[in-house]
Amino acid sequence: MEAILTDRRYTYEEWLELDTGDVRTELVDGYVYAFASPSLFHQTISGELYAQFSQYLRGKTCRAFQAVDVKLEKSTIFVPDLIIVCDSNKLSNRECNGAPDLIIEILSPSTSRYDRITKLKAYRKAGVKEYWIIYPEEQSVEVHILVNDMYIVNRYAEDENVPVSVLTGFEINTKEIFYEQEIET
């Protein structure tokens, strides 16, 4: 489960200076949250998604990034598993400033509630056009498409094609995402 590191609020600059060792952290409304490292299955899914998106986007305007800081507000920085950014003006050397076009989070037992509630609300409020929640245990993908400031939700099961609304004509087959299910989840 995610854990708050301290009960005091931090600025973005203070958060950047924190020495948390190898502990992954995010800044939410000024509070620092710590997370366990992702499982090998989680990382396999992330790597497969990144490879597919990167291959498709080669030579195009949009770009894919893994585990990069996404600054939605000065006091809220998330580190999603994967993002797609089509506006290069949002990118600095270190982070994405503002809402990416697509964010993908892969659920872990320790982050499930956080990804499905806290991040979902923040991403919708920030205007993230498309938000995927990957359920490794169920081998399914939940896709949230922003329409009139609300998310419309579709769910895709194993061996279904998931259309990427922000990348017209591109889709990913769920079977390809979960191909290494024998790795302990």
GROMACS elastic network, one bead per residue, 0.5 to 0.9 nm:
[ bonds ]
;  ai    aj funct       b0    kb
    1    34     6  0.88359   500
    1    35     6  0.70666   500
    1    36     6  0.77110   500
    1   108     6  0.88949   500
    1   109     6  0.70088   500
    1   111     6  0.58872   500
    1   112     6  0.83476   500
    1   113     6  0.87492   500
    1   114     6  0.86640   500
    2    33     6  0.63281   500
    2    34     6  0.56902   500
    2    35     6  0.50632   500
    2    36     6  0.75081   500
    2   110     6  0.59710   500
    2   111     6  0.62022   500
    2   114     6  0.76391   500
    3    32     6  0.83948   500
    3    33     6  0.53685   500
    3    34     6  0.52867   500
    3    35     6  0.68325   500
    4     7     6  0.72042   500
    4    31     6  0.69707   500
    4    32     6  0.57534   500
    4    34     6  0.62532   500
    5     8     6  0.88945   500
    5    25     6  0.88623   500
    5    31     6  0.78878   500
    5    32     6  0.56882   500
    5    33     6  0.57845   500
    5    34     6  0.63659   500
    6     9     6  0.79575   500
    6    31     6  0.73204   500
    6    32     6  0.67966   500
    6    33     6  0.83898   500
    7    31     6  0.71334   500
    7    32     6  0.84668   500
    8    30     6  0.79730   500
    8    31     6  0.66727   500
    8    32     6  0.85144   500
    9    29     6  0.77749   500
    9    32     6  0.75804   500
    9    75     6  0.87675   500
   10    13     6  0.79505   500
   10    14     6  0.57497   500
   10    15     6  0.60407   500
   10    27     6  0.78995   500
   10    29     6  0.86373   500
   10    31     6  0.61879   500
   10    32     6  0.73269   500
   10    75     6  0.75270   500
   11    14     6  0.51311   500
   11    15     6  0.61621   500
   11    16     6  0.86773   500
   11    27     6  0.86709   500
   11    30     6  0.61170   500
   11    31     6  0.88520   500
   11    74     6  0.73019   500
   11    75     6  0.60678   500
   12    15     6  0.50395   500
   12    16     6  0.62785   500
   12    17     6  0.88126   500
   12    27     6  0.76807   500
   12    30     6  0.76879   500
   12    71     6  0.89519   500
   12    74     6  0.60171   500
   12    75     6  0.59318   500
   12    76     6  0.79120   500
   12    77     6  0.79151   500
   13    16     6  0.51718   500
   13    17     6  0.65315   500
   14    17     6  0.51314   500
   14    18     6  0.64119   500
   15    18     6  0.52477   500
   15    19     6  0.87992   500
   15    25     6  0.89098   500
   15    26     6  0.85109   500
   15    27     6  0.72094   500
   15    30     6  0.86162   500
   15    32     6  0.75525   500
   16    19     6  0.84290   500
   18    21     6  0.88803   500
   19    22     6  0.88417   500
   20    23     6  0.55186   500
   20    24     6  0.76500   500
   20    25     6  0.78750   500
   20    34     6  0.88469   500
   21    24     6  0.83956   500
   22    37     6  0.88147   500
   23    34     6  0.64668   500
   23    35     6  0.66801   500
   23    36     6  0.70808   500
   23    37     6  0.75809   500
   24    33     6  0.82878   500
   24    34     6  0.56863   500
   24    35     6  0.54315   500
   24    36     6  0.70143   500
   24    37     6  0.71540   500
   24    79     6  0.87265   500
   25    32     6  0.64375   500
   25    33     6  0.53359   500
   25    35     6  0.62406   500
   25    78     6  0.83554   500
   25    79     6  0.80555   500
   26    31     6  0.81549   500
   26    32     6  0.57519   500
   26    33     6  0.53069   500
   26    34     6  0.67605   500
   26    35     6  0.84092   500
   26    69     6  0.84957   500
   26    76     6  0.77078   500
   26    77     6  0.57617   500
   26    78     6  0.52524   500
   26    79     6  0.65384   500
   27    30     6  0.56525   500
   27    31     6  0.54404   500
   27    33     6  0.63207   500
   27    75     6  0.64417   500
   27    76     6  0.50383   500
   27    78     6  0.65740   500
   28    31     6  0.51797   500
   28    32     6  0.64769   500
   28    33     6  0.73186   500
   28    75     6  0.63020   500
   28    77     6  0.63907   500
   28    78     6  0.75596   500
   29    32     6  0.85829   500
   29    73     6  0.83899   500
   29    74     6  0.84951   500
   29    76     6  0.52382   500
   29    77     6  0.85924   500
   30    74     6  0.83873   500
   30    76     6  0.64790   500
   30    77     6  0.89283   500
   31    75     6  0.80492   500
   31    76     6  0.84391   500
   35    38     6  0.86453   500
   35   110     6  0.73992   500
   35   111     6  0.77143   500
   36   110     6  0.71598   500
   36   111     6  0.87822   500
   38    41     6  0.81567   500
   38    42     6  0.58758   500
   38    43     6  0.65318   500
   38   108     6  0.70586   500
   39    42     6  0.50575   500
   39    43     6  0.62938   500
   39    44     6  0.86205   500
   39   108     6  0.78681   500
   39   184     6  0.81815   500
   39   185     6  0.66420   500
   40    43     6  0.50100   500
   40    44     6  0.60499   500
   40    45     6  0.86525   500
   40   183     6  0.70387   500
   40   184     6  0.75686   500
   40   185     6  0.74332   500
   41    45     6  0.62484   500
   41    46     6  0.85809   500
   41   136     6  0.79689   500
   41   178     6  0.85630   500
   41   180     6  0.73409   500
   41   181     6  0.70829   500
   41   182     6  0.84969   500
   41   183     6  0.57142   500
   41   184     6  0.66775   500
   41   185     6  0.56468   500
   42    45     6  0.52943   500
   42    46     6  0.62548   500
   42    47     6  0.86555   500
   42   106     6  0.66046   500
   42   107     6  0.79104   500
   42   108     6  0.74994   500
   42   136     6  0.73781   500
   42   185     6  0.75418   500
   43    47     6  0.59844   500
   43    48     6  0.85161   500
   43    81     6  0.88203   500
   43   106     6  0.89200   500
   44    47     6  0.51107   500
   44    48     6  0.61378   500
   44    49     6  0.86146   500
   44   177     6  0.83425   500
   44   178     6  0.83593   500
   44   180     6  0.74714   500
   44   183     6  0.89172   500
   45    48     6  0.51895   500
   45    49     6  0.61950   500
   45    50     6  0.85531   500
   45   106     6  0.79060   500
   45   134     6  0.89045   500
   45   136     6  0.82071   500
   45   176     6  0.89531   500
   45   177     6  0.55767   500
   45   178     6  0.64148   500
   45   179     6  0.85113   500
   45   180     6  0.82767   500
   46    49     6  0.52313   500
   46    50     6  0.60888   500
   46    51     6  0.85885   500
   46    66     6  0.78138   500
   46    81     6  0.65371   500
   46    82     6  0.70963   500
   46   104     6  0.87932   500
   46   105     6  0.87744   500
   46   106     6  0.74634   500
   46   177     6  0.83198   500
   47    50     6  0.50608   500
   47    51     6  0.60857   500
   47    52     6  0.86593   500
   47    66     6  0.84070   500
   48    51     6  0.51314   500
   48    52     6  0.62725   500
   48    53     6  0.86607   500
   48   176     6  0.77296   500
   48   177     6  0.60947   500
   48   178     6  0.86984   500
   49    52     6  0.52273   500
   49    53     6  0.61193   500
   49    54     6  0.83916   500
   49    82     6  0.80217   500
   49   172     6  0.83493   500
   49   176     6  0.87488   500
   49   177     6  0.65676   500
   50    53     6  0.52441   500
   50    54     6  0.58306   500
   50    55     6  0.83746   500
   50    64     6  0.67585   500
   50    65     6  0.73441   500
   50    66     6  0.70284   500
   50    82     6  0.70035   500
   50    83     6  0.89551   500
   51    54     6  0.51950   500
   51    55     6  0.60337   500
   51    56     6  0.85986   500
   52    55     6  0.52752   500
   52    56     6  0.62707   500
   52    57     6  0.86306   500
   52   172     6  0.78275   500
   53    56     6  0.51823   500
   53    57     6  0.60277   500
   53    58     6  0.85717   500
   53    63     6  0.82226   500
   53    64     6  0.64145   500
   53    84     6  0.83555   500
   53   172     6  0.87712   500
   54    57     6  0.51030   500
   54    58     6  0.60366   500
   54    63     6  0.70292   500
   54    64     6  0.58320   500
   54    65     6  0.84968   500
   55    58     6  0.54193   500
   56    59     6  0.85121   500
   56    60     6  0.82474   500
   56   170     6  0.78961   500
   57    60     6  0.51451   500
   57    61     6  0.74282   500
   57    62     6  0.62867   500
   57    63     6  0.62783   500
   57    64     6  0.76077   500
   58    61     6  0.84908   500
   58    62     6  0.86121   500
   58    63     6  0.80225   500
   59    62     6  0.87494   500
   60    63     6  0.76618   500
   60    86     6  0.89953   500
   61    85     6  0.86128   500
   61    86     6  0.59206   500
   61    87     6  0.78014   500
   61    88     6  0.80540   500
   62    84     6  0.65662   500
   62    85     6  0.54045   500
   62    87     6  0.70851   500
   62    88     6  0.78867   500
   62   101     6  0.89665   500
   62   167     6  0.87516   500
   63    83     6  0.82030   500
   63    84     6  0.55531   500
   63    85     6  0.54293   500
   63    86     6  0.63702   500
   63    87     6  0.89296   500
   63    88     6  0.85236   500
   64    82     6  0.70134   500
   64    83     6  0.57034   500
   64    85     6  0.66050   500
   64    86     6  0.89859   500
   65    68     6  0.64548   500
   65    81     6  0.83724   500
   65    82     6  0.56481   500
   65    83     6  0.53612   500
   65    84     6  0.65457   500
   65    85     6  0.81451   500
   66    79     6  0.85616   500
   66    80     6  0.73420   500
   66    81     6  0.55415   500
   66    83     6  0.65365   500
   67    70     6  0.89894   500
   67    79     6  0.53399   500
   67    80     6  0.54905   500
   67    82     6  0.60959   500
   67    83     6  0.80724   500
   68    78     6  0.82585   500
   68    79     6  0.54517   500
   68    80     6  0.68269   500
   68    81     6  0.78965   500
   68    82     6  0.77834   500
   68    83     6  0.79495   500
   68    94     6  0.76362   500
   68    95     6  0.60808   500
   68    96     6  0.74226   500
   69    77     6  0.62609   500
   69    78     6  0.58663   500
   69    80     6  0.75505   500
   69    94     6  0.71465   500
   69    96     6  0.62702   500
   69    97     6  0.85194   500
   70    73     6  0.89463   500
   70    76     6  0.83291   500
   70    77     6  0.53765   500
   70    78     6  0.52304   500
   70    79     6  0.59905   500
   70    80     6  0.75408   500
   70    83     6  0.88005   500
   70    95     6  0.58291   500
   70    97     6  0.61499   500
   70    98     6  0.69124   500
   70    99     6  0.74891   500
   70   100     6  0.78388   500
   71    74     6  0.66235   500
   71    75     6  0.80545   500
   71    76     6  0.60820   500
   71    78     6  0.66848   500
   71    79     6  0.88450   500
   71    95     6  0.70374   500
   71    96     6  0.61009   500
   71    98     6  0.57896   500
   71    99     6  0.78582   500
   72    75     6  0.80695   500
   72    76     6  0.57871   500
   72    77     6  0.61412   500
   72    78     6  0.78123   500
   72    96     6  0.84119   500
   72    97     6  0.64916   500
   72    99     6  0.61704   500
   72   122     6  0.80746   500
   72   123     6  0.81298   500
   72   126     6  0.64052   500
   73    77     6  0.70255   500
   73    97     6  0.82640   500
   73    98     6  0.73948   500
   73   126     6  0.84748   500
   74    77     6  0.75029   500
   76   122     6  0.88389   500
   78   119     6  0.81980   500
   79    82     6  0.84524   500
   80    83     6  0.68252   500
   80   103     6  0.67135   500
   80   104     6  0.65118   500
   80   105     6  0.57842   500
   80   106     6  0.85549   500
   81   103     6  0.77699   500
   81   104     6  0.59343   500
   81   105     6  0.52598   500
   81   106     6  0.66473   500
   82   102     6  0.82526   500
   82   103     6  0.59216   500
   82   104     6  0.50732   500
   82   105     6  0.68696   500
   82   106     6  0.88971   500
   83   100     6  0.63666   500
   83   101     6  0.75111   500
   83   102     6  0.55592   500
   83   104     6  0.62032   500
   83   105     6  0.89883   500
   84   100     6  0.59872   500
   84   101     6  0.56906   500
   84   102     6  0.50141   500
   84   103     6  0.65655   500
   84   104     6  0.87129   500
   84   166     6  0.89221   500
   85    88     6  0.70519   500
   85    90     6  0.78188   500
   85    91     6  0.81737   500
   85    96     6  0.80690   500
   85    99     6  0.83434   500
   85   101     6  0.53719   500
   85   102     6  0.70478   500
   86    89     6  0.89439   500
   86    90     6  0.86599   500
   86   100     6  0.75542   500
   86   101     6  0.65650   500
   87    90     6  0.58600   500
   87    91     6  0.77379   500
   87   100     6  0.82134   500
   87   101     6  0.84311   500
   88    91     6  0.53920   500
   88    92     6  0.85064   500
   89    92     6  0.78331   500
   89    96     6  0.89289   500
   89    97     6  0.84628   500
   90    95     6  0.82314   500
   90    96     6  0.54272   500
   90    98     6  0.63396   500
   90    99     6  0.82331   500
   90   100     6  0.80893   500
   91    94     6  0.77278   500
   91    95     6  0.59680   500
   91    97     6  0.62278   500
   91    98     6  0.88717   500
   92    95     6  0.53993   500
   92    96     6  0.64154   500
   92    97     6  0.74858   500
   93    96     6  0.87299   500
   96    99     6  0.76323   500
   96   100     6  0.71820   500
   97   100     6  0.82662   500
   98   126     6  0.73876   500
   98   127     6  0.87506   500
   98   128     6  0.88262   500
   99   102     6  0.82787   500
   99   103     6  0.87969   500
   99   123     6  0.73877   500
   99   126     6  0.58978   500
   99   127     6  0.61011   500
   99   128     6  0.51736   500
   99   129     6  0.81912   500
  100   103     6  0.66218   500
  100   127     6  0.84900   500
  100   128     6  0.59558   500
  100   129     6  0.77783   500
  100   130     6  0.87256   500
  101   127     6  0.84865   500
  101   128     6  0.56459   500
  101   129     6  0.53287   500
  101   130     6  0.63393   500
  101   131     6  0.85507   500
  101   166     6  0.67480   500
  102   128     6  0.63469   500
  102   129     6  0.61415   500
  102   131     6  0.56610   500
  102   132     6  0.76865   500
  102   164     6  0.87624   500
  102   166     6  0.71691   500
  103   123     6  0.84385   500
  103   128     6  0.73511   500
  103   129     6  0.85666   500
  103   130     6  0.65099   500
  103   132     6  0.62607   500
  103   133     6  0.86312   500
  104   130     6  0.85435   500
  104   131     6  0.58844   500
  104   133     6  0.60250   500
  104   134     6  0.73532   500
  105   115     6  0.68929   500
  105   131     6  0.79262   500
  105   132     6  0.62792   500
  105   133     6  0.51172   500
  105   134     6  0.61738   500
  106   111     6  0.88162   500
  106   112     6  0.85149   500
  106   115     6  0.83660   500
  106   132     6  0.82672   500
  106   133     6  0.59297   500
  106   135     6  0.64966   500
  106   136     6  0.72127   500
  107   110     6  0.80810   500
  107   111     6  0.61226   500
  107   112     6  0.51166   500
  107   113     6  0.87137   500
  107   115     6  0.70279   500
  107   116     6  0.85219   500
  107   133     6  0.68932   500
  107   134     6  0.59420   500
  107   135     6  0.56897   500
  107   136     6  0.68643   500
  107   137     6  0.88436   500
  108   111     6  0.52108   500
  108   112     6  0.56839   500
  108   135     6  0.82937   500
  108   136     6  0.80712   500
  108   185     6  0.88350   500
  109   112     6  0.56519   500
  109   113     6  0.85268   500
  110   113     6  0.80193   500
  110   114     6  0.83562   500
  111   114     6  0.51736   500
  111   115     6  0.59186   500
  111   116     6  0.84347   500
  112   115     6  0.53384   500
  112   116     6  0.60767   500
  112   117     6  0.84870   500
  112   135     6  0.89691   500
  113   116     6  0.51440   500
  113   117     6  0.58429   500
  113   118     6  0.75447   500
  114   117     6  0.54650   500
  114   118     6  0.50468   500
  114   119     6  0.62858   500
  114   120     6  0.84022   500
  115   118     6  0.60643   500
  115   120     6  0.63989   500
  115   133     6  0.76878   500
  116   119     6  0.64348   500
  116   120     6  0.56190   500
  116   121     6  0.84263   500
  116   133     6  0.74902   500
  117   120     6  0.52010   500
  117   121     6  0.61574   500
  117   122     6  0.86292   500
  118   121     6  0.55117   500
  118   122     6  0.63457   500
  118   123     6  0.86948   500
  119   122     6  0.50023   500
  119   123     6  0.58684   500
  119   124     6  0.83893   500
  120   123     6  0.52377   500
  120   124     6  0.61349   500
  120   125     6  0.85708   500
  120   131     6  0.77682   500
  120   144     6  0.89032   500
  121   124     6  0.52367   500
  121   125     6  0.61101   500
  121   126     6  0.85684   500
  122   125     6  0.51213   500
  122   126     6  0.60714   500
  122   127     6  0.86336   500
  122   128     6  0.88625   500
  123   126     6  0.50823   500
  123   127     6  0.61936   500
  123   128     6  0.52722   500
  123   129     6  0.85269   500
  123   130     6  0.89080   500
  123   131     6  0.76456   500
  124   127     6  0.51856   500
  124   128     6  0.58147   500
  124   129     6  0.78841   500
  124   130     6  0.89208   500
  124   131     6  0.85774   500
  124   146     6  0.71352   500
  124   149     6  0.68247   500
  124   150     6  0.69113   500
  124   151     6  0.70950   500
  125   128     6  0.78137   500
  125   149     6  0.74666   500
  125   150     6  0.88718   500
  127   130     6  0.88040   500
  127   146     6  0.73737   500
  127   149     6  0.72346   500
  128   131     6  0.68317   500
  128   145     6  0.85382   500
  128   146     6  0.70706   500
  129   144     6  0.81314   500
  129   145     6  0.59343   500
  129   147     6  0.80721   500
  129   151     6  0.86630   500
  129   165     6  0.85759   500
  129   166     6  0.73850   500
  130   143     6  0.70604   500
  130   144     6  0.55765   500
  130   146     6  0.61703   500
  130   151     6  0.83852   500
  130   164     6  0.81956   500
  130   165     6  0.72933   500
  130   166     6  0.71136   500
  131   142     6  0.82397   500
  131   143     6  0.59021   500
  131   145     6  0.66898   500
  131   146     6  0.83642   500
  131   151     6  0.87578   500
  132   141     6  0.66327   500
  132   142     6  0.56209   500
  132   144     6  0.61777   500
  132   145     6  0.88008   500
  133   140     6  0.85891   500
  133   141     6  0.58377   500
  133   142     6  0.50783   500
  133   143     6  0.65180   500
  133   144     6  0.81911   500
  134   138     6  0.88603   500
  134   139     6  0.76076   500
  134   140     6  0.61644   500
  134   142     6  0.63776   500
  134   143     6  0.86600   500
  135   138     6  0.55076   500
  135   139     6  0.56346   500
  135   140     6  0.52207   500
  135   141     6  0.60311   500
  135   142     6  0.77797   500
  136   140     6  0.67575   500
  136   141     6  0.85122   500
  136   178     6  0.73803   500
  136   181     6  0.84436   500
  136   185     6  0.77199   500
  137   140     6  0.80445   500
  137   181     6  0.89273   500
  137   185     6  0.73035   500
  138   141     6  0.87358   500
  138   157     6  0.79930   500
  138   158     6  0.83392   500
  139   156     6  0.88310   500
  139   157     6  0.64737   500
  139   158     6  0.57346   500
  139   174     6  0.75093   500
  139   175     6  0.82954   500
  139   177     6  0.84895   500
  139   178     6  0.64785   500
  139   181     6  0.87642   500
  140   155     6  0.70587   500
  140   156     6  0.55287   500
  140   158     6  0.59514   500
  140   174     6  0.70751   500
  140   178     6  0.88794   500
  141   154     6  0.83239   500
  141   155     6  0.57270   500
  141   156     6  0.51347   500
  141   157     6  0.66272   500
  141   158     6  0.85811   500
  141   162     6  0.79438   500
  141   174     6  0.75459   500
  142   153     6  0.68036   500
  142   154     6  0.58258   500
  142   156     6  0.63960   500
  142   157     6  0.89133   500
  143   151     6  0.89210   500
  143   152     6  0.80331   500
  143   153     6  0.55720   500
  143   154     6  0.52236   500
  143   155     6  0.61925   500
  143   156     6  0.79714   500
  143   162     6  0.83214   500
  143   164     6  0.89477   500
  144   150     6  0.89536   500
  144   151     6  0.52677   500
  144   152     6  0.54699   500
  144   154     6  0.66757   500
  144   155     6  0.89008   500
  145   150     6  0.79877   500
  145   151     6  0.51271   500
  145   152     6  0.51431   500
  145   153     6  0.64985   500
  145   154     6  0.83578   500
  145   165     6  0.76579   500
  146   149     6  0.60179   500
  146   150     6  0.54719   500
  146   152     6  0.63977   500
  147   150     6  0.53414   500
  147   151     6  0.60118   500
  147   152     6  0.67588   500
  148   151     6  0.81513   500
  155   162     6  0.88221   500
  156   159     6  0.83767   500
  156   160     6  0.60554   500
  156   161     6  0.74998   500
  156   162     6  0.66186   500
  156   174     6  0.76054   500
  157   160     6  0.58669   500
  157   161     6  0.87944   500
  157   174     6  0.69828   500
  157   175     6  0.88014   500
  158   161     6  0.88465   500
  158   173     6  0.81310   500
  158   174     6  0.53499   500
  158   175     6  0.55903   500
  158   178     6  0.80870   500
  159   173     6  0.59692   500
  159   174     6  0.50650   500
  159   176     6  0.78734   500
  160   172     6  0.82783   500
  160   173     6  0.55123   500
  160   174     6  0.56139   500
  160   175     6  0.72304   500
  161   171     6  0.60295   500
  161   172     6  0.54703   500
  161   174     6  0.63069   500
  161   175     6  0.86463   500
  162   170     6  0.85816   500
  162   171     6  0.51826   500
  162   172     6  0.51583   500
  162   173     6  0.60374   500
  162   174     6  0.70495   500
  163   166     6  0.89821   500
  163   167     6  0.83356   500
  163   168     6  0.80464   500
  163   169     6  0.74312   500
  163   170     6  0.61261   500
  163   172     6  0.66363   500
  163   173     6  0.87983   500
  164   167     6  0.53710   500
  164   168     6  0.66249   500
  164   169     6  0.75158   500
  164   170     6  0.57297   500
  164   171     6  0.54483   500
  164   172     6  0.77068   500
  165   168     6  0.57906   500
  165   169     6  0.81532   500
  165   170     6  0.80442   500
  165   171     6  0.86954   500
  166   170     6  0.88302   500
  167   170     6  0.57338   500
  167   171     6  0.83477   500
  168   171     6  0.85217   500
  172   175     6  0.87309   500
  172   176     6  0.75779   500
  172   177     6  0.79731   500
  173   176     6  0.55768   500
  173   177     6  0.69696   500
  174   177     6  0.50609   500
  174   178     6  0.64689   500
  174   179     6  0.85496   500
  175   178     6  0.54219   500
  175   179     6  0.58743   500
  176   179     6  0.53095   500
  176   180     6  0.87820   500
  177   180     6  0.81467   500
  178   181     6  0.57365   500
  179   182     6  0.84176   500
  180   183     6  0.61396   500
  181   184     6  0.74600   500
  181   185     6  0.77625   500
  182   185     6  0.82365   500
